[in-house]
């Protein structure tokens, strides 16, 4: 890639807006592309846009995104210094009455969207890519992983940069036990700190 990074990023985002690489574009409101500094040392990759992200056209603005923001703040990481994106750019859901319920992307949908992640990372060239959850890890590593097995260690990615696996912030929202939730949240914050230190 050559030329002005901002121009290249805008061209990529415009191209992604018309993406038909998989069927998810048919029901989603819009493509939700990544955002953040194009010289970011760390890229955070989530699963896919949720209902609020699909409507807003911005990543990580719903409940999971708010939890992520709080954890970044607790880890003393400035959100504006992190590029945030998703493994899948369209919202996959099941309609239940008036509600749109999140549905997990399948392997084909993840693979179809891998091209966009590759383009974003090639443009930004981060030191560290933070993989939030199993879908993000599947996208970046090209294989199914167990979070418990891969979490908390540096993983060399295809381009020689570092990958770091942790849970998706939505996992923290689903924990019914308050004590367990607090413990998992604290562990998540420590994961963010560790990834950020590698990016420094």
HELIX and SHEET records of a PDB file:
HELIX    1   1 UNK A    5  UNK A   17  1                                  13    
HELIX    2   2 UNK A   23  UNK A   26  5                                   4    
HELIX    3   3 UNK A   51  UNK A   56  1                                   6    
HELIX    4   4 UNK A   63  UNK A   74  1                                  12    
HELIX    5   5 UNK A   79  UNK A   81  5                                   3    
HELIX    6   6 UNK A  107  UNK A  124  1                                  18    
HELIX    7   7 UNK A  134  UNK A  141  1                                   8    
HELIX    8   8 UNK A  147  UNK A  150  1                                   4    
HELIX    9   9 UNK A  169  UNK A  173  1                                   5    
HELIX   10  10 UNK A  178  UNK A  199  1                                  22    
SHEET    1   A 5 UNK A  82  UNK A  88  0                                        
SHEET    2   A 5 UNK A  42  UNK A  48  1                                        
SHEET    3   A 5 UNK A 128  UNK A 132  1                                        
SHEET    4   A 5 UNK A 162  UNK A 166  1                                        
SHEET    5   A 5 UNK A 154  UNK A 156 -1                                        
SHEET    1   B 2 UNK A  93  UNK A  96  0                                        
SHEET    2   B 2 UNK A  99  UNK A 102 -1                                        
END                                                                             
